[in-house]
Amino acid sequence: VDLSVSWLGLAMANPLYNASGVMCRSVAELEQVRTSAAAAVITKSCTPQPRTGNPEPRYCATALGSINSMGLPNAGYPYYLDYARSYPYAAGKPLFLSLSGMTLQENLDMLSDLAAAQLPCLPEVNLSCPNLPGKPQLGYDFQACHEALTQMARVYHGPFGVKLPPYFDPVHFARMAAVLNAFPALRFVTCINSIGNGLVIDVDRESVVIKPKDGLGGLGGSYVLPTALANVREFYRLLPGKHVVGCGGINSGREAFMHILAGATAVQIGTCLYEEGEGAFARILDELRALMAHKGYQRLDDFRGKLKTL
Ligand SMILES: CC(C)(C)CCc1c(C(=O)O)[nH]c(=O)[nH]c1=O
């Protein structure tokens, strides 16, 4: 069984890597991912300056997944650029840099600096970043997205990608696809970011479980799998020539298989990686390999995007 993936001029031994935000804030964590069975690495979404993020508790895992309102704690863009400068690209594991400015200008500043650095790493721009006050997150404001991407594509000419929030309405899928299809240099979309503003309640304590936003936070893990799969399949259909990276609810080879069947080129592991540690990569790969062998598939292309409808 061959698990290799080749895309954007990159060759990956397998389709798995971390989701931005998990095991990727410090160099020590990034090296944990790089030296694991993961085939690529992505950094924590960064801002130009370091941020401590929200007060704790700001993450909580449940039997069905996780809730977080981290508040973008990160070591700052220069820290991750420095890691990208010394990263061993020749070892064959691609590096992605996640950018999440608090304003459009911050994203433009980081992207133009990254362009000047001329490094082999690829930017993944987080569209769950804040928009103007009184407006929803950028990814939910289609007009603002189009304007932001126009300016980003003006300062950064290489291939880049975006991390998308989940969408829940066919009209929203179509509107966002129309925006994304206007940018040839936008080569991949990562679906999905956490499902925003969920609320987890602890019955014994009769309390919320995270401190920020009176308990509201982004949902990850099994809670989001059907939504993640829907976003992967819809954007796989709606963005011809672009790649979709699947993210959301992957706990085993079965969910990785589902994401690839729905059209994902590669897949990111978030909550499961946070809870299990880097051993999750080898376990999930073994399970995916066994599932493919059982089904008689030699390589990922044998079933990628071939989800049957009834
Ligand atoms: C939600 C933002 C803080 C604007 C971006 C960072 C982020 C966070 C975070 O740092 O709170 N958590 C997520 O699940 N997804 C994200 O994209």
The ligand as an SDF file (V2000), in Angstrom:
LIG
                    3D

 17 17  0  0  0  0  0  0  0  0999 V2000
  -10.2640   32.4350   16.5820 C   0  0  0  0  0  0  0  0  0  0  0  0
   -9.0370   33.2850   16.3890 C   0  0  0  0  0  0  0  0  0  0  0  0
   -8.4430   33.6290   17.7590 C   0  0  0  0  0  0  0  0  0  0  0  0
   -9.4450   34.5800   15.7120 C   0  0  0  0  0  0  0  0  0  0  0  0
   -8.0380   32.5830   15.4670 C   0  0  0  0  0  0  0  0  0  0  0  0
   -7.2010   31.4680   16.0980 C   0  0  0  0  0  0  0  0  0  0  0  0
   -7.9700   30.2080   16.3760 C   0  0  0  0  0  0  0  0  0  0  0  0
   -8.1190   29.7070   17.6450 C   0  0  0  0  0  0  0  0  0  0  0  0
   -7.5790   30.4080   18.8530 C   0  0  0  0  0  0  0  0  0  0  0  0
   -6.3560   30.6860   18.9040 O   0  0  0  0  0  0  0  0  0  0  0  0
   -8.4290   30.6680   19.7440 O   0  0  0  0  0  0  0  0  0  0  0  0
   -8.8140   28.5590   17.8890 N   0  0  0  0  0  0  0  0  0  0  0  0
   -9.3890   27.8390   16.8520 C   0  0  0  0  0  0  0  0  0  0  0  0
  -10.0360   26.7870   17.0660 O   0  0  0  0  0  0  0  0  0  0  0  0
   -9.2430   28.3060   15.5790 N   0  0  0  0  0  0  0  0  0  0  0  0
   -8.5650   29.4580   15.2930 C   0  0  0  0  0  0  0  0  0  0  0  0
   -8.4910   29.8400   14.1080 O   0  0  0  0  0  0  0  0  0  0  0  0
  1  2  1  0
  2  3  1  0
  2  4  1  0
  2  5  1  0
  5  6  1  0
  6  7  1  0
  7  8  2  0
  7 16  1  0
  8  9  1  0
  8 12  1  0
  9 10  2  0
  9 11  1  0
 12 13  1  0
 13 14  2  0
 13 15  1  0
 15 16  1  0
 16 17  2  0
M  END
$$$$
